[in-house]
Amino acid sequence: MPETLAGTGILLRLGLRRDRWLLPVWVLGFAVVAYSTALAGADLYPDVGSRIEAANALNATAAMVAMFGRIYDPASLGALSLIKYTAFMTAILAVLMVILIIRHTRADEESGRLELLGGGRLGRDAALAAALSIGFGASLGVGLLSAGALAAGGLPGAGSLAFGLGWAATGMAFSAVAGVAAQLTASARAATGLSVGVIAVTYGLRAVGDLAEPGPSVLSWLSPIGWNQQIRAFAGDHWWVLALPLALCVLLIPAAFGLRSRRDLGAGLRDERPGPAVGSVTGVWALAVRLQHRVWLAWAVAFVVFGIVIGSLVGNVEQMLSSPNAQDLIKQIGGASALQDAFLAAEISIMGLLAAAYGVSAVNHLRGEEATGHTEALLGTATTRIRWASSHFAFALAGMAVLMALAGVSIGAGAAATMQDPGLVGRSTVASLAQIPAAWVLAGVALAVFGWVPRMAGAVWGVLLAFVALGEFGVLWNAPEWLMDLSPFRHSPLLPVGAEAVPALVALAAAAAGLAALGYLGWRRRDLAA
C-alpha cells in the first residue's frame, strides 16, 4: 500500500464502528420505503387504464413534472408507483451521502480527531479513502437491498435491479462530489453547504430539462439526478446510463485526492474570509442567531417554493388520483371529507415533518458547539448553561413556527390562485400553524437527549424517521392504533381545523415543554462532553 494510504483499513473499521447504528437504519429505511411503495402501487392503480389515466394527468401537470419528473411508460406500474423516488428520494439519498463523507473527512479534521490519529502511522489520503469506501458501500447497500425489496413487492426483477443500481450509482457520484468539497473548504459546515448547493443546482437543472417539450432537454442530461431518471427503470431499463455517474466518479475521485495533496491538514484550498476587526455580536442570543440564521433562511426559501408548488396542484387532484382506492387512501391520510382538503391536509402534514427535521437539526447544533469546545469557552464567561442552551433552543422553536406559517401562506396562495378561492389562504395557514406543537415535541426530544446522553444526539433522527414511516405507510401497513398514536403528528388536527383541536394542541405543547424541562435538568447536572 502506498505510504499516503497507510492506516486506511484502521480508519475504515473505525468509521464503520462509529456508524454501526446509523448506516443500517439508512439502508433498511430505503429498502422498507421501496417495499411498501411496491405493495401500495398495486392497490392504488389496480388496472392498466387507471395507471394510464393517472400517469397522463401527472405528465400534464408542470408542477409535478418539475418536482418528480416524467413517467415514460404510462402503463407501467413500477414507473408510476416510484415516480416520487427517481428524483426527490434520490436527492435525499445524495444529501445523506454528503453528510456521511463530510462526517469522516472535514468534520474529523475540524474537531482535531485526524490530527490526533496522525500521531501514529496514518497516511495523508487515508481518511478520504476510508470515507469514500464507506460511502460507496452504503450506496451499494441501499441500491441492492432496495432492488430486492422492490422485487419482493411484486415488481419486475429487471426493473427493480435497474432502479436499485440507479440509486447506488447516484449515491456514489455525490459521495465523490462531497469528497471534492471537503478539500475546497476549511469547515464541515461550508463543505456540506457547498455539496448540498450542488445537489440543489442539479435538481433544478433536471426540473427545467424535464419541463421541455418534448422532454427531456440537454439540461436533464447535465444532472446526475437526471441521469437516474433516464435509466427509466420499469420503462425500458436503459442500462447504459449507469455509466454516466460511474464516469463522474472516475473523474472526481482522482481530483479529490489531487486536491488533498495540495493543502495542509485542517486547511482548505479556499481561504475563509476574515471577520471584522471589531465584533458586533453582543451576547449568546445574538450569537445563536448569527450561527443559525443562514441555514434557516435556506429552509424558509425552500418552504415557500415548495408550498406554492404544492398549492398549485390542488386543481389536479381528481385527475391525478383517478382510482377510487387512491381517493380513499388520500382521504384516510388527510382525515377530511373533501378530496381537496384531504390533499392539502396530507401535504401540510409533510411540511410539519420537514419543520421538525429543521428543529432537530437546529437543536443538535448544541451538541456540535459542545464537541468543538466552543461551549466550554463561552461558559468560562458570565454566561450560564441555561441561557446558552436556551438561545439555540428558542431559535429552533421560533424557526419551526415561522417555517410553518410560511408554509401555510404559500400553500394557501398557490391553492387560491388555482381555485380562485382567497379563503384557502386562511384555512391553510391555520392548518399549518396547528402542526407546530407536534414539531416542537421533536425539538423537545432532541433537547432531552442532549441534556442526558449527548452522544446519542443522532438517534433523534431515527425517532423522526420512525414517525415519517408511520405517517407515510402506517395506513398501508394496517399498523395498530397504539403504535400510530406514538407519533405526535398523529394528534395534530388537519383541515378543516376547529375549536375541538385545542385540547390536542395544548397536550402536545405540554409534552414539548416537559421534554424541554427534562433536557434542561440533565444539562445542568452533567459534565461537558467532548
Backbone hydrogen bonds, N-H to C=O, Kabsch-Sander energy under -0.5 kcal/mol:
donor,donor_aa,acceptor,acceptor_aa,energy
5,L,2,P,-1.7
6,A,3,E,-1.4
8,T,5,L,-1.8
11,L,7,G,-2.3
12,L,8,T,-2.5
13,R,9,G,-2.3
14,L,10,I,-2.4
15,G,11,L,-2.9
16,L,12,L,-2.3
17,R,13,R,-2.0
18,R,14,L,-2.4
19,D,15,G,-1.9
20,R,17,R,-1.3
23,L,19,D,-2.2
25,V,21,W,-1.5
26,W,22,L,-2.2
27,V,23,L,-2.8
28,L,24,P,-2.8
29,G,25,V,-2.3
30,F,26,W,-2.1
31,A,27,V,-1.8
32,V,28,L,-2.8
33,V,29,G,-2.2
34,A,30,F,-2.3
35,Y,31,A,-2.6
36,S,32,V,-2.7
37,T,33,V,-2.3
38,A,34,A,-2.2
39,L,35,Y,-2.0
40,A,36,S,-2.5
41,G,37,T,-2.3
42,A,38,A,-0.9
43,D,39,L,-0.9
44,L,40,A,-2.4
45,Y,41,G,-2.5
51,R,47,D,-1.6
52,I,48,V,-2.6
53,E,49,G,-2.3
54,A,50,S,-2.2
55,A,51,R,-3.0
56,N,52,I,-2.5
57,A,53,E,-1.8
58,L,54,A,-2.3
59,N,55,A,-2.7
60,A,56,N,-1.5
61,T,58,L,-1.2
62,A,60,A,-0.7
65,V,61,T,-2.2
66,A,62,A,-2.5
67,M,63,A,-2.0
68,F,64,M,-3.0
69,G,64,M,-0.7
69,G,65,V,-1.4
72,Y,70,R,-0.6
76,S,73,D,-2.3
80,L,76,S,-1.7
81,S,77,L,-2.8
82,L,78,G,-2.0
83,I,80,L,-1.2
85,Y,82,L,-1.1
86,T,82,L,-1.0
89,M,84,K,-1.4
91,A,87,A,-2.1
92,I,88,F,-1.6
93,L,89,M,-2.4
94,A,90,T,-2.3
95,V,91,A,-2.1
96,L,92,I,-2.3
97,M,93,L,-2.2
98,V,94,A,-2.1
99,I,95,V,-2.5
100,L,96,L,-2.2
101,I,97,M,-2.5
102,I,98,V,-2.6
103,R,99,I,-2.0
104,H,100,L,-1.3
105,T,101,I,-0.6
105,T,102,I,-0.8
107,A,102,I,-2.7
109,E,105,T,-1.9
110,E,106,R,-2.7
111,S,107,A,-2.0
112,G,108,D,-0.6
112,G,109,E,-0.9
113,R,108,D,-1.2
114,L,108,D,-1.4
116,L,112,G,-1.8
117,L,113,R,-2.5
118,G,114,L,-2.0
119,G,116,L,-1.4
120,G,117,L,-1.9
122,L,120,G,-1.3
123,G,6,A,-3.5
125,D,4,T,-2.3
126,A,4,T,-0.7
126,A,123,G,-1.0
129,A,125,D,-2.4
130,A,126,A,-2.7
131,A,127,A,-2.5
132,L,128,L,-2.5
133,S,129,A,-1.9
134,I,130,A,-2.2
135,G,131,A,-2.7
136,F,132,L,-2.9
137,G,133,S,-2.4
138,A,134,I,-2.6
139,S,135,G,-2.3
140,L,136,F,-2.5
141,G,137,G,-2.4
142,V,138,A,-2.6
143,G,139,S,-2.6
144,L,140,L,-2.9
145,L,141,G,-2.1
146,S,142,V,-2.1
147,A,143,G,-2.1
148,G,144,L,-2.2
149,A,145,L,-2.1
150,L,146,S,-2.6
151,A,147,A,-2.2
152,A,148,G,-2.4
153,G,149,A,-1.4
154,G,151,A,-1.5
155,L,150,L,-2.0
160,S,156,P,-2.2
161,L,157,G,-2.4
162,A,158,A,-2.3
163,F,159,G,-2.6
164,G,160,S,-2.6
165,L,161,L,-2.7
166,G,162,A,-1.7
167,W,163,F,-2.0
168,A,164,G,-2.4
169,A,165,L,-2.9
170,T,166,G,-2.2
171,G,167,W,-2.6
172,M,168,A,-2.1
173,A,169,A,-2.1
174,F,170,T,-2.2
175,S,171,G,-1.4
176,A,172,M,-1.9
177,V,173,A,-1.8
178,A,174,F,-2.2
179,G,175,S,-1.9
180,V,176,A,-1.8
181,A,177,V,-2.4
182,A,178,A,-2.2
183,Q,180,V,-1.3
184,L,180,V,-1.1
185,T,181,A,-1.5
191,A,187,S,-2.2
192,T,188,A,-2.6
193,G,189,R,-2.5
194,L,190,A,-2.5
195,S,191,A,-2.2
196,V,192,T,-2.9
197,G,193,G,-2.0
198,V,194,L,-1.7
199,I,195,S,-2.0
200,A,196,V,-2.6
201,V,197,G,-2.4
202,T,198,V,-2.6
203,Y,199,I,-2.4
204,G,200,A,-2.4
205,L,201,V,-2.6
206,R,202,T,-2.2
207,A,203,Y,-2.3
208,V,204,G,-2.5
209,G,205,L,-2.7
210,D,206,R,-2.6
211,L,207,A,-1.2
212,A,208,V,-0.6
212,A,209,G,-0.7
217,S,209,G,-1.6
220,S,217,S,-0.9
221,W,217,S,-0.8
222,L,219,L,-1.2
223,S,220,S,-1.2
227,W,223,S,-2.1
228,N,224,P,-1.7
229,Q,225,I,-1.4
230,Q,226,G,-2.1
231,I,227,W,-0.8
231,I,228,N,-0.7
232,R,229,Q,-1.7
235,A,232,R,-2.2
237,D,232,R,-2.4
238,H,231,I,-3.3
239,W,237,D,-1.5
241,V,238,H,-1.3
242,L,239,W,-1.7
243,A,240,W,-1.6
244,L,241,V,-1.7
246,L,242,L,-1.2
247,A,243,A,-2.3
248,L,244,L,-2.0
249,C,245,P,-1.8
250,V,246,L,-2.0
251,L,247,A,-1.6
252,L,248,L,-2.7
253,I,249,C,-2.6
255,A,251,L,-1.0
256,A,252,L,-2.7
257,F,253,I,-2.1
258,G,254,P,-2.6
259,L,255,A,-2.6
260,R,256,A,-2.1
261,S,257,F,-1.5
262,R,259,L,-1.3
263,R,260,R,-1.1
267,A,264,D,-1.8
269,L,183,Q,-2.0
270,R,184,L,-2.6
271,D,269,L,-0.7
279,G,277,A,-0.5
282,T,280,S,-0.5
287,L,283,G,-2.1
288,A,284,V,-2.5
289,V,285,W,-1.8
290,R,286,A,-2.4
291,L,287,L,-2.5
292,Q,288,A,-1.8
293,H,289,V,-2.2
296,W,292,Q,-2.0
297,L,293,H,-2.4
298,A,294,R,-1.9
299,W,295,V,-2.1
300,A,296,W,-2.7
301,V,297,L,-2.4
302,A,298,A,-2.1
303,F,299,W,-2.6
304,V,300,A,-2.3
305,V,301,V,-2.5
306,F,302,A,-2.8
307,G,303,F,-2.5
308,I,304,V,-2.3
309,V,305,V,-2.1
310,I,306,F,-2.6
311,G,307,G,-2.7
312,S,308,I,-1.9
313,L,309,V,-0.6
313,L,310,I,-1.3
314,V,311,G,-1.3
316,N,313,L,-1.8
317,V,314,V,-1.5
320,M,316,N,-2.6
321,L,317,V,-2.4
322,S,320,M,-0.7
326,A,44,L,-0.6
327,Q,323,S,-2.0
328,D,324,P,-2.6
329,L,325,N,-2.3
330,I,326,A,-2.3
331,K,327,Q,-1.8
332,Q,328,D,-2.1
333,I,329,L,-2.4
334,G,330,I,-2.5
335,G,331,K,-2.8
342,A,338,A,-2.5
343,F,339,L,-2.3
344,L,340,Q,-2.5
345,A,341,D,-2.7
346,A,342,A,-2.4
347,E,343,F,-2.3
348,I,344,L,-2.6
349,S,345,A,-2.0
350,I,346,A,-1.6
351,M,347,E,-2.0
352,G,348,I,-2.0
353,L,349,S,-1.8
354,L,350,I,-2.2
355,A,351,M,-2.5
356,A,352,G,-2.1
357,A,353,L,-2.0
358,Y,354,L,-2.1
359,G,355,A,-2.4
360,V,356,A,-2.6
361,S,357,A,-2.2
362,A,358,Y,-2.7
363,V,359,G,-2.6
364,N,360,V,-2.5
365,H,362,A,-0.7
366,L,363,V,-2.1
368,G,364,N,-1.7
369,E,365,H,-2.5
370,E,366,L,-2.0
371,A,367,R,-2.7
372,T,368,G,-1.7
373,G,370,E,-1.1
374,H,369,E,-1.2
375,T,369,E,-1.5
377,A,373,G,-1.4
378,L,374,H,-2.0
379,L,375,T,-2.8
380,G,376,E,-0.7
381,T,378,L,-1.8
383,T,378,L,-0.6
388,W,384,T,-2.1
389,A,385,R,-2.7
390,S,386,I,-2.6
391,S,387,R,-1.5
392,H,388,W,-1.1
393,F,389,A,-2.4
394,A,390,S,-2.9
395,F,391,S,-1.3
396,A,392,H,-2.1
397,L,393,F,-2.4
398,A,394,A,-2.8
399,G,395,F,-2.6
400,M,396,A,-2.3
401,A,397,L,-2.1
402,V,398,A,-2.5
403,L,399,G,-2.3
404,M,400,M,-2.3
405,A,401,A,-1.9
406,L,402,V,-2.7
407,A,403,L,-2.4
408,G,404,M,-2.5
409,V,405,A,-2.3
410,S,406,L,-2.6
411,I,407,A,-2.7
412,G,408,G,-2.4
413,A,409,V,-2.6
414,G,410,S,-2.5
415,A,411,I,-2.6
416,A,412,G,-3.0
417,A,413,A,-2.3
418,T,414,G,-1.4
419,M,415,A,-3.0
420,Q,416,A,-1.7
421,D,416,A,-0.8
424,L,421,D,-1.9
425,V,422,P,-1.6
426,G,422,P,-0.6
427,R,423,G,-1.9
428,S,424,L,-2.4
429,T,425,V,-2.1
430,V,426,G,-2.3
431,A,427,R,-2.2
432,S,428,S,-2.3
433,L,429,T,-2.6
434,A,430,V,-1.6
435,Q,432,S,-1.6
436,I,433,L,-1.4
439,A,435,Q,-1.7
440,W,436,I,-2.5
441,V,437,P,-1.5
442,L,438,A,-1.1
443,A,439,A,-1.5
444,G,440,W,-2.5
445,V,441,V,-2.3
446,A,442,L,-2.3
447,L,443,A,-2.2
448,A,444,G,-2.5
449,V,445,V,-2.4
450,F,446,A,-2.2
451,G,447,L,-2.4
452,W,448,A,-1.6
453,V,449,V,-2.0
456,M,453,V,-2.3
457,A,454,P,-1.6
459,A,456,M,-1.6
460,V,457,A,-1.3
461,W,458,G,-1.1
462,G,458,G,-0.6
463,V,459,A,-1.5
464,L,460,V,-2.3
465,L,461,W,-2.6
466,A,462,G,-2.1
467,F,463,V,-1.9
468,V,464,L,-2.4
469,A,465,L,-2.6
470,L,466,A,-2.2
471,G,467,F,-2.4
472,E,468,V,-2.7
473,F,469,A,-2.8
474,G,470,L,-1.6
477,W,473,F,-2.7
478,N,474,G,-0.6
478,N,475,V,-0.7
479,A,474,G,-2.3
484,M,480,P,-2.0
485,D,481,E,-2.6
486,L,483,L,-1.1
487,S,484,M,-1.3
490,R,487,S,-1.2
491,H,488,P,-1.2
492,S,489,F,-0.8
501,A,498,G,-1.7
502,V,499,A,-1.7
505,L,501,A,-2.0
506,V,502,V,-2.6
507,A,503,P,-2.4
508,L,504,A,-2.3
509,A,505,L,-2.4
510,A,506,V,-2.5
511,A,507,A,-2.3
512,A,508,L,-2.3
513,A,509,A,-2.3
514,G,510,A,-2.5
515,L,511,A,-2.3
516,A,512,A,-2.2
517,A,513,A,-2.5
518,L,514,G,-2.1
519,G,515,L,-2.2
520,Y,516,A,-2.6
521,L,517,A,-2.2
522,G,518,L,-2.1
523,W,519,G,-2.4
524,R,520,Y,-2.1
525,R,521,L,-1.2
526,R,522,G,-2.0
